[in-house]
Amino acid sequence: MAPRTLTLIAAAAAKNNGIGIGLRIPWRLPRELGYFHRVTTTVPEDEQARDGRPVVNACIVGRRTWEGIPPKHRPFPGRYTIVVTSSSGLLGSEASPVAVTQPSLAAALQHVDAVNADASAPVRIARVFVAGGGGIYEEAMRMPACRIQVLLTRVEFADADRCDAFFPPLDEAALSRQPHARLEEVVGFAVPAGLQTEAGIDYEFQLFESTR
């Protein structure tokens, strides 16, 4: 069996990999958020309509990331949401057949497999995205039998030193940056290349993939 592809998606300060300040995204970049939305909702054509069930992608997040998302934006619309937490009642009224908790990242991946094997489940899950926070990203990079992709937006953020949550350092021996054409192949649509500027902040969309 081919290894599972696990895709980490994050926007991080170029200076220090900062991803958050006090449970909030440090910058306001609507186009970059639009990129996140489009990437995580785009289902590959070869994954669509296999057994008649709607097909969606899954987004896995940790408790602190979940709590930092404005309530009006959670669960993630059009995606299967899995929150990794020891508190099974965390979601409360936001829990649904497509928004669940699991006690660990490994359990979350097992849950994805169980959903896909259950013909009575309301959806089938195509791609699996890990969307924060730092601890979940770090654990994902170490998951056995997984092929890792990292969709990383490098943000030139002047106040990076204020960040208190961080994306883990990339292991250059295990992950290599890919050409822009490969990034577009992975996400399934055209993506602006090179530095982008929004609200006076420069950033660049990048892709890293497992070398093994």
Secondary structure by P-SEA (a helix, b strand, c coil): cccbbbbbbbcccccccccccccccccccaaaaaaaaaaaaccccccccccccbbbbbbbbcaaaaaacccccccccccbbbbbccccccccccccccccccccaaaaaaaaaaaaacccccccccbbbbcccaaaaaaaaaccccbbbbbbbbbbccccccccccccccccccbbbbcaaaaaaaacbbbbccccccccbbbbbbbbbbcc
